[in-house]
């Protein structure tokens, strides 16, 4: 049964069908050929129930806010602000890139939006300073993956939906690992700049720093509103998403005037296209999840892989391995939808905190997103920067090594993710 489903799904993928087709087909094969006592109409019911969760309203709202800011000047103000304070250091503009990706990730929650918004201006500056293009692109795509951990994270929202966990707690728990990744990247930037003798830039005058800080204050209000509001209990993550859209519109339309009211329909159309793709995947993933659970495939798989009585640490390392490999080949949202229902019950039964599990899972999704052969951010960067696949992946190994080290630390020391919510 398991091999039949796998073959069907792989064949459909090889034939070029979008991922929602193999997911739905796998569920249909199970119900029509292996689960005779289940009404096929349950597929439609489950697909509908998969996208009616209140928490999912946050997804299009955060995407819309990110699209508004990507079109406007928010990312440039953040880049200029960070560069004013650390750009003169050894490896300063590589540190600026990592910091700007972290800050923009705390606004957008999207790795692809961060690659476009921050990567486009920063790549030019890095090349002017003497960085190899492969090194610059590798830094951009890996630093952009911090957006999957720093709130608001769409990956966290999807995990919370599947695992019935708190979105607010997950948002807060992602902050520690996200900052740790930034610190590793910043340290590497200094070492890399010394080895390759990357020149420093002139120190920004304090008068200019103050001006750039004033320009960045309003964009920096995004993470304060989102994280602070949720942490203090003023509003839910979904309400925070609505507020972020309003805040983005006020900034870009009225304050910065970087977009016009006529641009809103096109921005909304872009948001609608991305949202529809996400929701179709969620709907198909819900149907697939129900079908494999009825067939007890998760129990069979976890028993075979983990044994009868696994420890919490064993479960976490196995989960990390499966999600890392899965996200190397498939979109992270799909992997979260498919594998979370398989491993989450076993992990919780073994004593793993569901919030910590969510951080580990989303971390692996971030790591896999920038890892060959098919990490989604690799192809985003290839399209945005008009570079070949090999050029994009050439500089990624050091960052993959650092991310693996941080992933192991997060698994071993759960306080890295949980210290803010305890």
N, C-alpha and C positions, 0 to 999 in steps of 0.2 A: 504493500500500500504506500509506504513512505517513498520508495524508489519511483513508483509510478507518478506520484505527484511531482517529485523533483524533476523527473525527465520531462514531463509536460511543461512545467514552468521554465526550465532551461531552454527547451526548444522554442517556446514563444518568445523568450528574450533574444535568442540568437536570430530569430526571424524579424526582429526589429519592433515588436510590439511594446508600447509603453507599459510601465511596471504594473499599473492597475489591472491590465488584462491577465498576465500570469497569476496574480493574486486571486482574482475572481475565478479564473479557470481552475486553479488548484482547489478552491472551495467547492466548485461545481462537480469536479471529478470525485471528490470525497462523498458528497451528498448523493449523487446519482448512481455511483457504482459500489460504494463501500458502506454507506449508512442508509439502509433501506427504510428505517423507521422514522426518518425525518422528512417533513414536508419541504420541498424545494423552495417554497415561497419564503422560508425563513431567511434565505440569503438577502432578499430585498428588505425584509424587516430589519435585519442586522445592519445592513449598509445604511439604512436611514437612521437607526439608533446610534450608529457610530459618529454621526456628525451633528447631533442635536444637543450635545453637552454644552452647558453655559460657558464653561472655561474656554471652549474653542472660539468664542467670539473675540477673544484677545488676539488670535492669529491674524485675521485680516486687518485689524486695527493697528497692530504693531507693524505689519508690513506696509500699510498705508503711510504711517508716520515715517518709516524708514525711506520710502520712496519720495516723500515730500522733501526730506532733508538731503537725500542724495541728489535731487534735482537742484536744491538750493545751495547755500554757502556754508552750512553748518560744519561740514568736514574740513573745509579750508581754514575756518576760524580755529578749530581744534588743533589742526596741524601747526598753524602759525604760533599758537599759544604754547604748545609743548616745545616746539623748536626754539622759542625764545629763551627757555630756561635750561635746556639740556643740549641744544644743537652744537654748542661750542666744545662740548666734552669729547674725549676720544670715543669715536663711534657714535657721536651724538645724534646724527640723523637716522641711524639704524635704531637707536633707542627711541627717537621721536616717532618712527614708523610703528614700532611695537606699542608705544604708549597711545598713539592716535588710534590705532586699531582697537585697543582695549577700550578707550573712551567712546569711540563710535559704536563699538559692539554693545556698550551699555546703553546706547540710544536706539540702535536698530534691531538687535537680536538676530541679525542675518549675516552669515559669513560672506555670501555672494555680494550683498550690498556693501559690506566693508571693503571687499577686494576692489570694487568699482570706485567707491567714494574716496577712500584713503589711498588705495594703491595707485590710482592714476596720477595724482600730483606728487606723491612720494617717490615713485619710481624715477621720475625725471630728476629729482634732486639727488637721489642716490647715485644715478649714473653720472651726473655732473661732478660728483665728489670722487669718482674713480672706482665705484663698486662695479663688479661684473654684473651683467644683466641677470644671469642665472641666480646669483646670490641675492640680488634685490627682489626678484620675483619670489624666490623661496621664502624670504623673510615676510613678504606681504601676505602670501597665501597661508602661511602657518600662523602668523600673528592674527590674521583675520579669524582664525578658528576659535580664538578666545571669545568671539561673539556668541558661540554656542553655549558657553559656560556663564559668562557675565549676564545678569538680567538686563533686559527681558529676552529670554532665550526661547525660541520657538520649539527647539528640541525638548526643553524642559516641559513645555506645555503639553506636547504630544505624549511624553512619558507619563506625566501626571494623569492624563486622560486614561491611558491604558492601565496604569498600575493603581489608579484611584488614590493618588497621593496629593499632598498640598502643593499647589503651584507657588504660593508665596514662600513656603519653606524651601522649596527647590531653588527659587530665585536667589534667596539669601545664601543658601549653601554653595552656590556656584561661584561666589565672590572670591573665597579663599584660593581654590585651585586656579582661577583665572589670574589672580595677582601673582601667584607662584610661577605660572608660565611666563608672565611678563618679566619677572625678576631673572629667570633663567635666560631669556632671550636678551635682556639688557646686558647681563654679564658676558654672554657670548659676543655681543656686538662690540664690547670693549676689547676683548681678546682678538677678535677677527680684525678690527681696525689696526691694532698694534702689529699683528703678523703681516698684514698686507699694506702697512704704512698708508692708511687712508688719511688724507689731510684734515685738519680741523678747520672750522669756519670761525669767523670773528665773533667775539662775545657780544650779545645784544645789550645795548644800553638799557639801564633801568627805566628810563623814561619811555622807551619803546616797549619794554616788558609790561609796564603798567597799562599802556594803550592796548596791547594785544590781550592782556588779561581782561580788561573791560569788554573787549569785543567777544571774548569767549565765555563770559559769565552766564549769559542767557542759554547758550547751548549746554553748558555744564549743569544747568538746572534740570535737564532731563533725568539723569541718573538720581539726582537728589529727590526729585518728585516721585519717580517710580519706586526706587528702593526705600527711600525714607517713608513715603506714604504707606507702602505695604507693610514695612517693618513696624511702623507706629500704629498700624491698624486703622488708618483713616479711610482706606478704600481697598477693594479687592484687586487682584492682578487684572481682571477684565476691565474694571473701572479705570485702573491706571492706564490701560491701553487706550481707552477713549480719551482720557485727559492728555495723553501723549500726542494724539492726533490734533486735538484742539491747540495744544502748545506749539506743535510744529507749524500749523497753519498761521497762528498769530505771528510767530517769529519770521517765517519765510515770506508771508504775504504783506504783513503790516510793518514789522520792525526792520528786517533786512531788505525787503522788497526785491528779493532775488527771483521770485516767481510771480506770475500774474494769475488772476482768477481764470483766465482762458486756458492756463496749463493744467488746471485741476482735473478736467475730464480725462486727459491723456494719462495723467498720473494714476487716477482711479482705475482706468482700464488696465494699466500695467499691474496694479494691485489685484484686480479681479482675476487676471490670467494666472498669477502666481497662487492666489488663494484657491482658485478652482482646482489647480493641480494638486495642492496640498489636501484639500477636502476629498477629492476623488480617491487619493491614496489612503486617507484615513477610513473612508467608507469601505473600500475594498479590503483594507487590513482588518477591519472589524469582522467582516464576513469570513475571512480566512481564519482569523483567530478562533471564532466560534466553531467553525468546522473542524479544525485540528484538535480543539479541546474535546469536542464530542467524540472524536476518533481516538482520544487519549494518546495522541502522538507526543505531546510535551512530556507526559509521564514516562513513556518508553525512552525518549531521547535523554531526558535527565537521569533516569536510572542507569542507562548505558554509559553516559559520560561521567556522572558524578558519583555513582555507586549508591548504596542504601542509606548511608549516614554521613554526608559530607560536612566538613567544618565550614564555618563562615568564610575563612580566608581562602579555602579551596574553591568555594562557590564564586567568590569575587574574581579570582584569577581566571577561572574558566569562563565566566561571563565576559570579562575583559577581552579574552582571546577571541571568543566567538563574535563579539560586537566589532572588534578591531578588524578582523578578517572580513566580516560581512560588509562593513562600510568602505573597505577597499574596493569593493566591486559594485555596490548598490547604494542608492541614495540613503542617507542616514535615517530619514523619516520612515522609509520602508523597513529598514532593519529594526528600528525601535518598535514598529508596529508588529512585526513578525516574531521577534525573539523575546521581547519583554514578557508576553503572556506565558512563554515557555519557562523562563528562568526566575521570574519574580516570585512565584509562590514557593519555590524551593529555597531561594535565597532568604526570604523572610522566615521560613520554617527553620533555617539553619542559624537564625539569630542576626541576620544582616538588617540594619536599619533601612527602611524603604527609601528614605531621603538620600542616605549615603549611596545606596544602590543606584538611585537615579543619577547622581553626580558621576559615578563610575561609568555608567552606561553612556551618558551624554559626552563625557570626556573621550571615551573610545570612538564615539561618532565623530567628534571633532578631529581626533587623530587620524581616523580612517579617511576623512574627507580630503585630506591633503597628502595622502599616501598612494603611490602607484600600486596597481596599474590603473585603477579607474576612479580615484578620489574625485568627487565632483568639483572641488575648488581648483583642481589642476586644469580642468577643461574650461572653467570660468575664466581663469587667468589666461589661458591660451587664446580664448576668444577676445578678451578685453585688451590684451597687450599685443595681439597678432603675432604670437610666437609659437613655434612648433612644440609638440608634446615633449620631446627630448630636451629642448631648451628649458622648459618650465621645471622639469623634475631634476635637472642636473644638480641644483644646489640644495635639494631638500634633505639629504641624509643627516647632516648635523642637527637639524630641527626635529626630525623624527626621533633621533636618539634622545634629545632633551625631553621631548614629549613623553617618550616611553619611561624615562626616569621619573618624571613628575607623576605619571600615571601609577607607577609602582608605589611612590610615596603616598599618594592619595588613597590607594588600596590599603596600605599598611597602617596609615595613621588617619583614622576617620575624623579626627578633630580638625583636620585641615578644611574639611567641608562643613562640619557640624558645629564649630566653636561659636558661630554667631547666633545659632538658634537654641543653644543649650542654656 
